[in-house]
Amino acid sequence: MDTFDAIKSRRSIKSFQNHEMSKDEINKLMEYAILSPTSYNIQNWRFVTITKQDLKDKLCVLSYGQRQVAEASLVIVLCADLKSWEKNPERYWKNIPEEPRNFLIKGIKQAYTGNSKLEHDQAIRSCGIAAQTIMLAAQSMGYDSCPMEGFDYGKVGEFIGLPPDHIVTMMVVVGKKAKEPAPRGGQLPLSELVFEDHF
Ligand SMILES: Cc1cc2nc3c(=O)[nH]c(=O)nc-3n(C[C@H](O)[C@H](O)[C@H](O)COP(=O)(O)O)c2cc1C
């Protein structure tokens, strides 16, 4: 599917068909997800993929009963490792020569050491971009999706066994839509949103 078509046809779907996604399809989707950009290539996202019905049913309860969580073929809980930047950062640049690699690692350490706000902000940025990659890749694979923040973050974290230096950022559910969504809520005009050179 053409990228423009994927962007246009993506909608937040609230009702899904009973459909099983194959392991290969899920793998393919996640292979695309990890091509998303991250600052300094720290790849701070972590993805928990959930397909078992009993687990999706429990997550649905933790999502205040939003049915798309139980109905979707795949629930992805997007998380971030806040400390990925200091966990063997050499591996984020293993394909480049030593000199520029050392330069980048020095930059990473300078930027992140003692900067918990940056750790948190980058977690949200990275996962937001990855979520859009997932949704557009899903669209190209003939699937639909819904990004989600309407759930109990603490309880979902407990449910997935979130490690202490990680946070849950959002969820994306993926499946085959059961019915067409209502027309878009109403996009604002470019004139209200885009400013040439300055506000
Ligand atoms: C970060 C984020 C969180 C969202 N959380 C939910 C959610 O919990 N439940 C839901 O039904 N839709 C959720 N949405 C979907 C939005 O309502 C939807 O994107 C918006 O109304 C625009 O519709 P569209 O995605 O179909 O263009 C979320 C969207 C974003 C970007």
Ligand as a Chemical Component Dictionary entry (heavy atoms), coordinates in Angstrom:
data_LIG
# 
_chem_comp.id                   LIG 
_chem_comp.type                 NON-POLYMER 
_chem_comp.pdbx_formal_charge   0 
_chem_comp.three_letter_code    LIG 
# 
loop_
_chem_comp_atom.comp_id 
_chem_comp_atom.atom_id 
_chem_comp_atom.alt_atom_id 
_chem_comp_atom.type_symbol 
_chem_comp_atom.charge 
_chem_comp_atom.model_Cartn_x 
_chem_comp_atom.model_Cartn_y 
_chem_comp_atom.model_Cartn_z 
_chem_comp_atom.pdbx_ordinal 
LIG C1  C1  C 0 -2.257  8.899  22.449 1  
LIG C2  C2  C 0 -3.634  8.502  22.016 2  
LIG C3  C3  C 0 -4.453  7.829  22.907 3  
LIG C4  C4  C 0 -5.725  7.400  22.523 4  
LIG N1  N1  N 0 -6.469  6.668  23.392 5  
LIG C5  C5  C 0 -7.648  6.170  22.971 6  
LIG C6  C6  C 0 -8.386  5.315  23.821 7  
LIG O1  O1  O 0 -7.990  4.993  24.940 8  
LIG N2  N2  N 0 -9.560  4.843  23.366 9  
LIG C7  C7  C 0 -10.039 5.148  22.123 10 
LIG O2  O2  O 0 -11.100 4.666  21.767 11 
LIG N3  N3  N 0 -9.350  5.950  21.296 12 
LIG C8  C8  C 0 -8.170  6.458  21.679 13 
LIG N4  N4  N 0 -7.442  7.253  20.840 14 
LIG C9  C9  C 0 -7.937  7.508  19.487 15 
LIG C10 C10 C 0 -8.383  8.955  19.252 16 
LIG O3  O3  O 0 -9.634  9.177  19.843 17 
LIG C11 C11 C 0 -8.423  9.172  17.738 18 
LIG O4  O4  O 0 -7.103  9.059  17.235 19 
LIG C12 C12 C 0 -8.968  10.530 17.334 20 
LIG O5  O5  O 0 -10.312 10.658 17.709 21 
LIG C13 C13 C 0 -8.860  10.738 15.832 22 
LIG O6  O6  O 0 -9.508  9.703  15.133 23 
LIG P1  P1  P 0 -8.760  8.812  14.043 24 
LIG O7  O7  O 0 -7.583  8.161  14.727 25 
LIG O8  O8  O 0 -9.773  7.797  13.585 26 
LIG O9  O9  O 0 -8.318  9.721  12.940 27 
LIG C14 C14 C 0 -6.192  7.706  21.206 28 
LIG C15 C15 C 0 -5.354  8.401  20.330 29 
LIG C16 C16 C 0 -4.101  8.779  20.718 30 
LIG C17 C17 C 0 -3.215  9.484  19.728 31 
# 
loop_
_chem_comp_bond.comp_id 
_chem_comp_bond.atom_id_1 
_chem_comp_bond.atom_id_2 
_chem_comp_bond.value_order 
_chem_comp_bond.pdbx_ordinal 
LIG C1  C2  SING 1  
LIG C2  C3  SING 2  
LIG C2  C16 DOUB 3  
LIG C3  C4  DOUB 4  
LIG C4  N1  SING 5  
LIG C4  C14 SING 6  
LIG N1  C5  DOUB 7  
LIG C5  C6  SING 8  
LIG C5  C8  SING 9  
LIG C6  O1  DOUB 10 
LIG C6  N2  SING 11 
LIG N2  C7  SING 12 
LIG C7  O2  DOUB 13 
LIG C7  N3  SING 14 
LIG N3  C8  DOUB 15 
LIG C8  N4  SING 16 
LIG N4  C9  SING 17 
LIG N4  C14 SING 18 
LIG C9  C10 SING 19 
LIG C10 O3  SING 20 
LIG C10 C11 SING 21 
LIG C11 O4  SING 22 
LIG C11 C12 SING 23 
LIG C12 O5  SING 24 
LIG C12 C13 SING 25 
LIG C13 O6  SING 26 
LIG O6  P1  SING 27 
LIG P1  O7  DOUB 28 
LIG P1  O8  SING 29 
LIG P1  O9  SING 30 
LIG C14 C15 DOUB 31 
LIG C15 C16 SING 32 
LIG C16 C17 SING 33 
# 
